[in-house]
């Protein structure tokens, strides 16, 4: 029975750690750019081709 309580406590600590990491990422601006990823595939690659006439 002690093992079950230990595992529950350990899983809660891990969950709180992931929640804290998520809030840190949001506050540090990791999710600020919402526009660029949605239109990045629409941009043409700008490569230099010397063989064009």
mmJSON file of the N, C-alpha and C atoms, coordinates in Angstrom:
{"data_MODEL":{"atom_site":{
"group_PDB":["ATOM","ATOM","ATOM","ATOM","ATOM","ATOM","ATOM","ATOM","ATOM","ATOM","ATOM","ATOM","ATOM","ATOM","ATOM","ATOM","ATOM","ATOM","ATOM","ATOM","ATOM","ATOM","ATOM","ATOM","ATOM","ATOM","ATOM","ATOM","ATOM","ATOM","ATOM","ATOM","ATOM","ATOM","ATOM","ATOM","ATOM","ATOM","ATOM","ATOM","ATOM","ATOM","ATOM","ATOM","ATOM","ATOM","ATOM","ATOM","ATOM","ATOM","ATOM","ATOM","ATOM","ATOM","ATOM","ATOM","ATOM","ATOM","ATOM","ATOM","ATOM","ATOM","ATOM","ATOM","ATOM","ATOM","ATOM","ATOM","ATOM","ATOM","ATOM","ATOM","ATOM","ATOM","ATOM","ATOM","ATOM","ATOM","ATOM","ATOM","ATOM","ATOM","ATOM","ATOM","ATOM","ATOM","ATOM","ATOM","ATOM","ATOM","ATOM","ATOM","ATOM","ATOM","ATOM","ATOM","ATOM","ATOM","ATOM","ATOM","ATOM","ATOM","ATOM","ATOM","ATOM","ATOM","ATOM","ATOM","ATOM","ATOM","ATOM","ATOM","ATOM","ATOM","ATOM","ATOM","ATOM","ATOM","ATOM","ATOM","ATOM","ATOM","ATOM","ATOM","ATOM","ATOM","ATOM","ATOM","ATOM","ATOM","ATOM","ATOM","ATOM","ATOM","ATOM","ATOM","ATOM","ATOM","ATOM","ATOM","ATOM","ATOM","ATOM","ATOM","ATOM","ATOM","ATOM","ATOM","ATOM","ATOM","ATOM","ATOM","ATOM","ATOM","ATOM","ATOM","ATOM","ATOM","ATOM"],
"id":[1,2,3,4,5,6,7,8,9,10,11,12,13,14,15,16,17,18,19,20,21,22,23,24,25,26,27,28,29,30,31,32,33,34,35,36,37,38,39,40,41,42,43,44,45,46,47,48,49,50,51,52,53,54,55,56,57,58,59,60,61,62,63,64,65,66,67,68,69,70,71,72,73,74,75,76,77,78,79,80,81,82,83,84,85,86,87,88,89,90,91,92,93,94,95,96,97,98,99,100,101,102,103,104,105,106,107,108,109,110,111,112,113,114,115,116,117,118,119,120,121,122,123,124,125,126,127,128,129,130,131,132,133,134,135,136,137,138,139,140,141,142,143,144,145,146,147,148,149,150,151,152,153,154,155,156,157,158,159],
"type_symbol":["N","C","C","N","C","C","N","C","C","N","C","C","N","C","C","N","C","C","N","C","C","N","C","C","N","C","C","N","C","C","N","C","C","N","C","C","N","C","C","N","C","C","N","C","C","N","C","C","N","C","C","N","C","C","N","C","C","N","C","C","N","C","C","N","C","C","N","C","C","N","C","C","N","C","C","N","C","C","N","C","C","N","C","C","N","C","C","N","C","C","N","C","C","N","C","C","N","C","C","N","C","C","N","C","C","N","C","C","N","C","C","N","C","C","N","C","C","N","C","C","N","C","C","N","C","C","N","C","C","N","C","C","N","C","C","N","C","C","N","C","C","N","C","C","N","C","C","N","C","C","N","C","C","N","C","C","N","C","C"],
"label_atom_id":["N","CA","C","N","CA","C","N","CA","C","N","CA","C","N","CA","C","N","CA","C","N","CA","C","N","CA","C","N","CA","C","N","CA","C","N","CA","C","N","CA","C","N","CA","C","N","CA","C","N","CA","C","N","CA","C","N","CA","C","N","CA","C","N","CA","C","N","CA","C","N","CA","C","N","CA","C","N","CA","C","N","CA","C","N","CA","C","N","CA","C","N","CA","C","N","CA","C","N","CA","C","N","CA","C","N","CA","C","N","CA","C","N","CA","C","N","CA","C","N","CA","C","N","CA","C","N","CA","C","N","CA","C","N","CA","C","N","CA","C","N","CA","C","N","CA","C","N","CA","C","N","CA","C","N","CA","C","N","CA","C","N","CA","C","N","CA","C","N","CA","C","N","CA","C","N","CA","C","N","CA","C","N","CA","C"],
"label_alt_id":[null,null,null,null,null,null,null,null,null,null,null,null,null,null,null,null,null,null,null,null,null,null,null,null,null,null,null,null,null,null,null,null,null,null,null,null,null,null,null,null,null,null,null,null,null,null,null,null,null,null,null,null,null,null,null,null,null,null,null,null,null,null,null,null,null,null,null,null,null,null,null,null,null,null,null,null,null,null,null,null,null,null,null,null,null,null,null,null,null,null,null,null,null,null,null,null,null,null,null,null,null,null,null,null,null,null,null,null,null,null,null,null,null,null,null,null,null,null,null,null,null,null,null,null,null,null,null,null,null,null,null,null,null,null,null,null,null,null,null,null,null,null,null,null,null,null,null,null,null,null,null,null,null,null,null,null,null,null,null],
"label_comp_id":["UNK","UNK","UNK","UNK","UNK","UNK","UNK","UNK","UNK","UNK","UNK","UNK","UNK","UNK","UNK","UNK","UNK","UNK","UNK","UNK","UNK","UNK","UNK","UNK","UNK","UNK","UNK","UNK","UNK","UNK","UNK","UNK","UNK","UNK","UNK","UNK","UNK","UNK","UNK","UNK","UNK","UNK","UNK","UNK","UNK","UNK","UNK","UNK","UNK","UNK","UNK","UNK","UNK","UNK","UNK","UNK","UNK","UNK","UNK","UNK","UNK","UNK","UNK","UNK","UNK","UNK","UNK","UNK","UNK","UNK","UNK","UNK","UNK","UNK","UNK","UNK","UNK","UNK","UNK","UNK","UNK","UNK","UNK","UNK","UNK","UNK","UNK","UNK","UNK","UNK","UNK","UNK","UNK","UNK","UNK","UNK","UNK","UNK","UNK","UNK","UNK","UNK","UNK","UNK","UNK","UNK","UNK","UNK","UNK","UNK","UNK","UNK","UNK","UNK","UNK","UNK","UNK","UNK","UNK","UNK","UNK","UNK","UNK","UNK","UNK","UNK","UNK","UNK","UNK","UNK","UNK","UNK","UNK","UNK","UNK","UNK","UNK","UNK","UNK","UNK","UNK","UNK","UNK","UNK","UNK","UNK","UNK","UNK","UNK","UNK","UNK","UNK","UNK","UNK","UNK","UNK","UNK","UNK","UNK"],
"label_asym_id":["A","A","A","A","A","A","A","A","A","A","A","A","A","A","A","A","A","A","A","A","A","A","A","A","A","A","A","A","A","A","A","A","A","A","A","A","A","A","A","A","A","A","A","A","A","A","A","A","A","A","A","A","A","A","A","A","A","A","A","A","A","A","A","A","A","A","A","A","A","A","A","A","A","A","A","A","A","A","A","A","A","A","A","A","A","A","A","A","A","A","A","A","A","A","A","A","A","A","A","A","A","A","A","A","A","A","A","A","A","A","A","A","A","A","A","A","A","A","A","A","A","A","A","A","A","A","A","A","A","A","A","A","A","A","A","A","A","A","A","A","A","A","A","A","A","A","A","A","A","A","A","A","A","A","A","A","A","A","A"],
"label_entity_id":["1","1","1","1","1","1","1","1","1","1","1","1","1","1","1","1","1","1","1","1","1","1","1","1","1","1","1","1","1","1","1","1","1","1","1","1","1","1","1","1","1","1","1","1","1","1","1","1","1","1","1","1","1","1","1","1","1","1","1","1","1","1","1","1","1","1","1","1","1","1","1","1","1","1","1","1","1","1","1","1","1","1","1","1","1","1","1","1","1","1","1","1","1","1","1","1","1","1","1","1","1","1","1","1","1","1","1","1","1","1","1","1","1","1","1","1","1","1","1","1","1","1","1","1","1","1","1","1","1","1","1","1","1","1","1","1","1","1","1","1","1","1","1","1","1","1","1","1","1","1","1","1","1","1","1","1","1","1","1"],
"label_seq_id":[1,1,1,2,2,2,3,3,3,4,4,4,5,5,5,6,6,6,7,7,7,8,8,8,9,9,9,10,10,10,11,11,11,12,12,12,13,13,13,14,14,14,15,15,15,16,16,16,17,17,17,18,18,18,19,19,19,20,20,20,21,21,21,22,22,22,23,23,23,24,24,24,25,25,25,26,26,26,27,27,27,28,28,28,29,29,29,30,30,30,31,31,31,32,32,32,33,33,33,34,34,34,35,35,35,36,36,36,37,37,37,38,38,38,39,39,39,40,40,40,41,41,41,42,42,42,43,43,43,44,44,44,45,45,45,46,46,46,47,47,47,48,48,48,49,49,49,50,50,50,51,51,51,52,52,52,53,53,53],
"pdbx_PDB_ins_code":[null,null,null,null,null,null,null,null,null,null,null,null,null,null,null,null,null,null,null,null,null,null,null,null,null,null,null,null,null,null,null,null,null,null,null,null,null,null,null,null,null,null,null,null,null,null,null,null,null,null,null,null,null,null,null,null,null,null,null,null,null,null,null,null,null,null,null,null,null,null,null,null,null,null,null,null,null,null,null,null,null,null,null,null,null,null,null,null,null,null,null,null,null,null,null,null,null,null,null,null,null,null,null,null,null,null,null,null,null,null,null,null,null,null,null,null,null,null,null,null,null,null,null,null,null,null,null,null,null,null,null,null,null,null,null,null,null,null,null,null,null,null,null,null,null,null,null,null,null,null,null,null,null,null,null,null,null,null,null],
"Cartn_x":[0.824,0.0,0.872,2.009,2.916,3.466,3.658,4.191,3.196,1.914,0.887,0.883,0.96,0.992,2.254,3.364,4.618,4.518,3.952,3.825,2.846,1.785,0.839,1.518,2.252,2.978,4.025,4.733,5.742,5.111,3.981,3.324,2.779,2.311,1.857,3.018,4.159,5.331,5.793,5.761,6.147,5.156,3.858,2.836,3.002,3.29,3.512,4.765,5.78,6.991,6.714,5.935,5.588,4.706,3.814,2.965,3.8,4.765,5.648,6.49,6.975,7.746,6.879,5.627,4.72,4.476,4.209,3.993,5.254,6.428,7.673,7.832,7.483,7.607,6.645,5.445,4.476,4.928,5.424,5.863,7.125,7.962,9.201,9.008,7.803,7.512,7.685,7.648,7.833,6.675,5.501,4.316,3.781,4.63,4.176,3.922,4.685,4.574,3.493,2.323,1.213,1.0,1.571,1.296,2.264,3.529,4.55,4.424,4.231,4.161,3.007,1.921,0.779,0.963,1.841,2.048,3.44,4.261,5.634,5.642,4.7,4.697,4.268,3.699,3.271,4.401,5.478,6.596,7.433,7.915,8.809,10.211,10.908,12.304,13.101,13.969,14.758,16.145,16.255,17.542,18.089,19.383,20.031,20.329,19.805,20.049,20.791,22.032,22.88,22.658,21.894,21.703,20.51,19.78,18.624,19.087,18.35,18.7,17.872],
"Cartn_y":[-1.193,0.0,1.263,1.168,2.318,2.636,1.601,1.793,2.572,2.287,2.996,4.479,4.788,6.194,6.889,6.176,6.737,7.032,6.098,6.304,7.431,7.547,8.654,9.978,10.052,11.275,11.604,10.596,10.805,11.286,10.709,11.138,12.556,12.934,14.31,15.294,14.92,15.789,15.953,14.885,14.97,15.844,15.692,16.496,17.972,18.287,19.683,20.226,19.396,19.816,20.151,19.31,19.591,20.831,21.023,22.221,23.478,23.415,24.559,24.843,23.799,23.995,24.607,24.208,24.78,26.26,26.615,28.031,28.85,28.277,28.984,29.23,28.237,28.387,29.438,29.484,30.482,31.881,32.037,33.358,33.84,32.914,33.326,33.578,33.382,33.747,32.636,31.397,30.296,30.159,30.632,30.45,31.772,32.776,34.089,34.164,33.454,33.553,32.603,33.136,32.316,32.429,33.441,33.687,32.96,33.012,32.511,31.019,30.138,28.717,28.37,29.096,28.761,29.168,30.143,30.59,30.267,29.629,29.332,28.423,27.501,26.592,27.285,28.476,29.194,29.994,30.24,31.008,30.141,30.726,30.016,30.006,28.918,28.868,29.783,30.56,31.505,30.92,30.141,29.555,30.243,30.312,30.938,29.845,30.031,29.075,29.82,29.47,30.148,29.652,28.581,27.999,28.577,29.502,30.084,31.116,31.2,32.161,33.402],
"Cartn_z":[0.0,0.0,0.0,0.656,0.699,-0.687,-1.488,-2.831,-3.681,-3.54,-4.314,-3.952,-2.673,-2.257,-2.749,-2.727,-3.231,-4.727,-5.496,-6.937,-7.266,-6.502,-6.716,-6.42,-5.334,-4.99,-6.049,-6.52,-7.545,-8.858,-9.233,-10.474,-10.343,-9.172,-8.967,-9.051,-8.52,-8.601,-10.044,-10.807,-12.221,-12.985,-12.694,-13.367,-13.034,-11.788,-11.397,-12.072,-12.231,-12.932,-14.392,-15.074,-16.461,-16.569,-15.629,-15.635,-15.433,-14.54,-14.32,-15.564,-16.234,-17.462,-18.555,-18.635,-19.624,-19.354,-18.101,-17.774,-18.026,-17.749,-18.02,-19.516,-20.33,-21.784,-22.308,-21.76,-22.209,-21.815,-20.617,-20.156,-20.857,-21.304,-21.962,-23.453,-23.968,-25.342,-26.351,-25.944,-26.872,-27.859,-27.497,-28.33,-28.871,-29.016,-29.465,-30.966,-31.762,-33.214,-33.725,-33.992,-34.459,-35.959,-36.603,-38.015,-38.942,-38.647,-39.563,-39.87,-38.894,-39.246,-40.182,-40.125,-40.959,-42.411,-42.685,-44.061,-44.585,-43.783,-44.2,-45.425,-45.521,-46.666,-47.945,-47.852,-49.04,-49.682,-48.951,-49.479,-50.406,-51.491,-52.391,-51.803,-52.038,-51.632,-52.528,-51.942,-52.711,-52.927,-53.996,-54.338,-55.571,-55.663,-56.818,-57.83,-59.032,-60.107,-61.22,-61.413,-62.404,-63.824,-64.0,-65.32,-66.064,-65.459,-66.137,-67.172,-68.288,-69.328,-69.209],
"occupancy":[1.0,1.0,1.0,1.0,1.0,1.0,1.0,1.0,1.0,1.0,1.0,1.0,1.0,1.0,1.0,1.0,1.0,1.0,1.0,1.0,1.0,1.0,1.0,1.0,1.0,1.0,1.0,1.0,1.0,1.0,1.0,1.0,1.0,1.0,1.0,1.0,1.0,1.0,1.0,1.0,1.0,1.0,1.0,1.0,1.0,1.0,1.0,1.0,1.0,1.0,1.0,1.0,1.0,1.0,1.0,1.0,1.0,1.0,1.0,1.0,1.0,1.0,1.0,1.0,1.0,1.0,1.0,1.0,1.0,1.0,1.0,1.0,1.0,1.0,1.0,1.0,1.0,1.0,1.0,1.0,1.0,1.0,1.0,1.0,1.0,1.0,1.0,1.0,1.0,1.0,1.0,1.0,1.0,1.0,1.0,1.0,1.0,1.0,1.0,1.0,1.0,1.0,1.0,1.0,1.0,1.0,1.0,1.0,1.0,1.0,1.0,1.0,1.0,1.0,1.0,1.0,1.0,1.0,1.0,1.0,1.0,1.0,1.0,1.0,1.0,1.0,1.0,1.0,1.0,1.0,1.0,1.0,1.0,1.0,1.0,1.0,1.0,1.0,1.0,1.0,1.0,1.0,1.0,1.0,1.0,1.0,1.0,1.0,1.0,1.0,1.0,1.0,1.0,1.0,1.0,1.0,1.0,1.0,1.0],
"B_iso_or_equiv":[0.0,0.0,0.0,0.0,0.0,0.0,0.0,0.0,0.0,0.0,0.0,0.0,0.0,0.0,0.0,0.0,0.0,0.0,0.0,0.0,0.0,0.0,0.0,0.0,0.0,0.0,0.0,0.0,0.0,0.0,0.0,0.0,0.0,0.0,0.0,0.0,0.0,0.0,0.0,0.0,0.0,0.0,0.0,0.0,0.0,0.0,0.0,0.0,0.0,0.0,0.0,0.0,0.0,0.0,0.0,0.0,0.0,0.0,0.0,0.0,0.0,0.0,0.0,0.0,0.0,0.0,0.0,0.0,0.0,0.0,0.0,0.0,0.0,0.0,0.0,0.0,0.0,0.0,0.0,0.0,0.0,0.0,0.0,0.0,0.0,0.0,0.0,0.0,0.0,0.0,0.0,0.0,0.0,0.0,0.0,0.0,0.0,0.0,0.0,0.0,0.0,0.0,0.0,0.0,0.0,0.0,0.0,0.0,0.0,0.0,0.0,0.0,0.0,0.0,0.0,0.0,0.0,0.0,0.0,0.0,0.0,0.0,0.0,0.0,0.0,0.0,0.0,0.0,0.0,0.0,0.0,0.0,0.0,0.0,0.0,0.0,0.0,0.0,0.0,0.0,0.0,0.0,0.0,0.0,0.0,0.0,0.0,0.0,0.0,0.0,0.0,0.0,0.0,0.0,0.0,0.0,0.0,0.0,0.0],
"pdbx_formal_charge":[null,null,null,null,null,null,null,null,null,null,null,null,null,null,null,null,null,null,null,null,null,null,null,null,null,null,null,null,null,null,null,null,null,null,null,null,null,null,null,null,null,null,null,null,null,null,null,null,null,null,null,null,null,null,null,null,null,null,null,null,null,null,null,null,null,null,null,null,null,null,null,null,null,null,null,null,null,null,null,null,null,null,null,null,null,null,null,null,null,null,null,null,null,null,null,null,null,null,null,null,null,null,null,null,null,null,null,null,null,null,null,null,null,null,null,null,null,null,null,null,null,null,null,null,null,null,null,null,null,null,null,null,null,null,null,null,null,null,null,null,null,null,null,null,null,null,null,null,null,null,null,null,null,null,null,null,null,null,null],
"auth_seq_id":[1,1,1,2,2,2,3,3,3,4,4,4,5,5,5,6,6,6,7,7,7,8,8,8,9,9,9,10,10,10,11,11,11,12,12,12,13,13,13,14,14,14,15,15,15,16,16,16,17,17,17,18,18,18,19,19,19,20,20,20,21,21,21,22,22,22,23,23,23,24,24,24,25,25,25,26,26,26,27,27,27,28,28,28,29,29,29,30,30,30,31,31,31,32,32,32,33,33,33,34,34,34,35,35,35,36,36,36,37,37,37,38,38,38,39,39,39,40,40,40,41,41,41,42,42,42,43,43,43,44,44,44,45,45,45,46,46,46,47,47,47,48,48,48,49,49,49,50,50,50,51,51,51,52,52,52,53,53,53],
"auth_comp_id":["UNK","UNK","UNK","UNK","UNK","UNK","UNK","UNK","UNK","UNK","UNK","UNK","UNK","UNK","UNK","UNK","UNK","UNK","UNK","UNK","UNK","UNK","UNK","UNK","UNK","UNK","UNK","UNK","UNK","UNK","UNK","UNK","UNK","UNK","UNK","UNK","UNK","UNK","UNK","UNK","UNK","UNK","UNK","UNK","UNK","UNK","UNK","UNK","UNK","UNK","UNK","UNK","UNK","UNK","UNK","UNK","UNK","UNK","UNK","UNK","UNK","UNK","UNK","UNK","UNK","UNK","UNK","UNK","UNK","UNK","UNK","UNK","UNK","UNK","UNK","UNK","UNK","UNK","UNK","UNK","UNK","UNK","UNK","UNK","UNK","UNK","UNK","UNK","UNK","UNK","UNK","UNK","UNK","UNK","UNK","UNK","UNK","UNK","UNK","UNK","UNK","UNK","UNK","UNK","UNK","UNK","UNK","UNK","UNK","UNK","UNK","UNK","UNK","UNK","UNK","UNK","UNK","UNK","UNK","UNK","UNK","UNK","UNK","UNK","UNK","UNK","UNK","UNK","UNK","UNK","UNK","UNK","UNK","UNK","UNK","UNK","UNK","UNK","UNK","UNK","UNK","UNK","UNK","UNK","UNK","UNK","UNK","UNK","UNK","UNK","UNK","UNK","UNK","UNK","UNK","UNK","UNK","UNK","UNK"],
"auth_asym_id":["A","A","A","A","A","A","A","A","A","A","A","A","A","A","A","A","A","A","A","A","A","A","A","A","A","A","A","A","A","A","A","A","A","A","A","A","A","A","A","A","A","A","A","A","A","A","A","A","A","A","A","A","A","A","A","A","A","A","A","A","A","A","A","A","A","A","A","A","A","A","A","A","A","A","A","A","A","A","A","A","A","A","A","A","A","A","A","A","A","A","A","A","A","A","A","A","A","A","A","A","A","A","A","A","A","A","A","A","A","A","A","A","A","A","A","A","A","A","A","A","A","A","A","A","A","A","A","A","A","A","A","A","A","A","A","A","A","A","A","A","A","A","A","A","A","A","A","A","A","A","A","A","A","A","A","A","A","A","A"],
"auth_atom_id":["N","CA","C","N","CA","C","N","CA","C","N","CA","C","N","CA","C","N","CA","C","N","CA","C","N","CA","C","N","CA","C","N","CA","C","N","CA","C","N","CA","C","N","CA","C","N","CA","C","N","CA","C","N","CA","C","N","CA","C","N","CA","C","N","CA","C","N","CA","C","N","CA","C","N","CA","C","N","CA","C","N","CA","C","N","CA","C","N","CA","C","N","CA","C","N","CA","C","N","CA","C","N","CA","C","N","CA","C","N","CA","C","N","CA","C","N","CA","C","N","CA","C","N","CA","C","N","CA","C","N","CA","C","N","CA","C","N","CA","C","N","CA","C","N","CA","C","N","CA","C","N","CA","C","N","CA","C","N","CA","C","N","CA","C","N","CA","C","N","CA","C","N","CA","C","N","CA","C","N","CA","C","N","CA","C"],
"pdbx_PDB_model_num":[1,1,1,1,1,1,1,1,1,1,1,1,1,1,1,1,1,1,1,1,1,1,1,1,1,1,1,1,1,1,1,1,1,1,1,1,1,1,1,1,1,1,1,1,1,1,1,1,1,1,1,1,1,1,1,1,1,1,1,1,1,1,1,1,1,1,1,1,1,1,1,1,1,1,1,1,1,1,1,1,1,1,1,1,1,1,1,1,1,1,1,1,1,1,1,1,1,1,1,1,1,1,1,1,1,1,1,1,1,1,1,1,1,1,1,1,1,1,1,1,1,1,1,1,1,1,1,1,1,1,1,1,1,1,1,1,1,1,1,1,1,1,1,1,1,1,1,1,1,1,1,1,1,1,1,1,1,1,1]
}}}
